[in-house]
């Protein structure tokens, strides 16, 4: 039972196709490549990657502990043990080979509907948490085997009891940890796992609360991103759009917790997540603030303390920009509309202005997104080089992705300086690897002259 291609708003699909396919080589089947993109965005990557806390514990020790925990997990769920290995280039990354899709898996009679995000999380190895359950049969008791479906369009009302006829995707079978009555009729505030996924459509390790001070689940391109930034001990570094803090903590770890890492996010809850992750990993050099990065420049401000800051304050800046997120996998549906899609490049450029002002001469700026559109990636790099003569695009030491796409104003030679992780290439590859079977992602590195 395979997952469908990602569903997009028709106008977004048309715009993305036009952006994605323009100026490709004549011998390439452009339409086939775009169809391949839609297919692979709808399914999860074949690998789970975790970043290891190398400051806290030797890598071999972490892998040994992780292997022991996951073997126990597989025994309890009656699954085969997952293959695990240290990434050959990213020495702080451990790779786990997932399994799927399980085409022979059949749904059972009792059906549980979960919200869209919950369903997509299940496809990457998560159990179903109570908060994600939308509908369940009246007969559901604790210990029942149920089939779990993701509500693709968000139409299921909380507490729904009938068979759900709207757009849904089967994500696997599991054992309930709570009855329907307790789930929907309890006066208490409930939390925790509601369904343990014993027969997921795609098998991946369940990482909730697994060695939280030693490993952090993170997509491989995101791990690459911090290595491209190459932070050094003693430097002052800014993470402009930081939550939930994966890259922020990675930066601090690569600096051996020596220096200063300033992190911004616009909501206090997300800032707290950054601080919680820093505390969990024993990182003390991170300062996180609820602040709009577009307003972070003030020539009269002090370098120390809270934002804003004067020009040329930071040695390195990571601009992991808010984007259309059209590279995230798996996604059975993306609700983005055309106006939303077109708004991101404008917002990203405002952040660029702040970043360039805050960066010292000789400093490094890394720009990244988790989307596949030309306008938010190669097009933004071309715009930045034209708008800021002080910026030079430079080679990335850790280059595991492919070159950039033609079609923007970015010069041909510069396409090999940026790196793009491109899910559409998977159908054209004989063997997928952990470096190619990833989310869609883009990275560019600049030096300020």
HUSUL-V362825 format. One record per helix or strand of 3 or more residues. SS is the DSSP state (@ for helix, = for strand). FROM is the first residue (numbers start at 1). TO is the last residue. Records with the same first field share a line. If there is no record, write none. Layout:
# HUSUL-V362825
SS->FROM-TO, FROM-TO
This chain:
# HUSUL-V362825
@->10-21, 30-41, 59-77, 116-122, 130-132, 180-185, 220-229, 246-254, 268-280, 293-295, 338-358, 378-387, 413-416, 423-428
=->47-52, 84-86, 93-97, 111-114, 133-135, 145-151, 168-176, 193-200, 215-217, 236-239, 260-265, 286-290, 314-320, 359-369, 391-393, 419-421, 441-448
